[in-house]
Structure formats: structure tokens, C-alpha cells
Amino acid sequence: MVINQISERIYYLPFDENTDRPNIGYIFGNKYSIMIDCGNSPKHLSLFYAGLEERHLPIPQIAIITHWHWDHTFGMRSFNGMTIAGQITNNKLKEVMKWKWTDKAMKDRLVNGEEIEFCDKNIRKEYKNLSEICVKSADVIFDSSISIDLGGITCTAFYCPSPHSKDSVIIYVPEEKILFCGDADSRDFYDNKGEREVGRVKQYRDVLMKIPFEVYLHGHCEPLRREQVFIDLEKMIEAERLRSIHTR
């Protein structure tokens, strides 16, 4: 699998829609390297490792998690390093650790609203044997933000208001002016019936305006330039405004 390069020290494994595999980010430091999210399975993580090997890049010692959703976290069990997550994210991971992975248990979660159909379908596609699913919590927890000096490059992960998930963490690399956002600008499929709250989109936009990033990597899209990010956010705000008018 090809690992794409964004800048001198930033790479990523591209997303794959077949089983909802997100981008996995990579930051290369002189002392440490970090991956952004752990993918949706051990197989996904193995592809990432194979891509790093092709580029002669070291396996990361640290992984930072952007939010709790399965496609970003179910590969954590196979990551041989230190995982870092925000407190809210880790609390949710501990909840998911208690879930049973049988056909009946998954169907029950659809009925009671704990899980959504899109994720259920893709989990079943990624895991032919459901018993292989093993959810882990993080090794290191932070409250609001954490900064790491990787040697020659730094990164800061911090909670950010988001229309997608209330535990969303974004990661900024100032030396390269690159922002990893997970799925932060996506719709909220768990708590808002697949819609975006316009207020949360505006809060997210306002935070991003204060960050001098030039390249933006979403979990399920190609990298975007700064200008395009704000064009897209304004379109989201207008679309949600019109939707709210029509549903009154």
C-alpha cells in the first residue's frame, strides 16, 4: 500500500471506502514518530506498517486518537507503542470495551440506538470473524491538550468543538502548517440523526480561523488547502441554515 507524502515530515495512508478505513496520518521526528489514529482493524494497521517499510520510515512509537469511532480506534489492540487520547474519548472507549461482539449483540445495539447501521455494516465487512474484535483504551490521557516534541518537529493535540463528535481532537503541526482533523467537520450520526448543528459548525470554523494551517487532512478525504476548508465550512453553515428553515 502506498504511503502518500504531504510535506518533508508528514505522510498518510489514504482512506478506503470499501470498509470505511480512514486516512492514517504519520509525523516523522528525529526522536519519535507519531501516527494519527490506529485504523479500523489490525489488518488496516498492518497495511500502514507495510507502507512505512516501503518508504524506509520507522514504525511510530506513539499514536494519537482523534475520536472514539470504531474506524479510528479498533486497530489500537495491535499497536505496539503508546496510545494517547483525550479523557472524553477514553471514557467512551471504556464503554465500548464492554460491548459483546456477536451477531445478536450487534443487532441489539442497532435497535437500542447505541450503534448505527453504516458502522454495523462496515464492521461486519472488515471483520469476517466478529470474535477478533478487541477494543482497547489509551495508555496516556489528557484533559484539554497535549504537546509533544518529536525532535525537529512538534505537534499539539487538543479538544475542539465539532459538528461530528463531542470528543473530537485535532492535531496541529506548526513547523509544517498541517492540521489533522479526524472527522471533525463531518455529520453527527450518533447524537444528531446524521445532521450537523449549525452552531457547532460555526464554533469549529472560529477555532480553525485562529490556527495558521495551510494543509488540512480529514479522515476520509484528500488533503485540502486552507482556502477550500473555509469555503466548505461556509457551505455547510448555509446548508444547515436552510435545512432548519424547511424543517420548522
Secondary structure as UniProt FT lines:
FT   STRAND          4..5
FT   STRAND          10..13
FT   HELIX           17..19
FT   STRAND          24..28
FT   STRAND          33..36
FT   HELIX           42..54
FT   TURN            55..56
FT   STRAND          62..64
FT   HELIX           70..73
FT   TURN            74..75
FT   HELIX           76..78
FT   STRAND          82..86
FT   HELIX           87..97
FT   HELIX           103..112
FT   HELIX           117..126
FT   HELIX           130..132
FT   STRAND          140..142
FT   STRAND          145..149
FT   STRAND          154..159
FT   TURN            166..167
FT   STRAND          169..173
FT   TURN            174..177
FT   STRAND          178..182
FT   TURN            183..185
FT   TURN            189..191
FT   TURN            193..194
FT   HELIX           198..209
FT   STRAND          215..218
FT   TURN            219..220
FT   STRAND          224..225
FT   HELIX           226..246
//
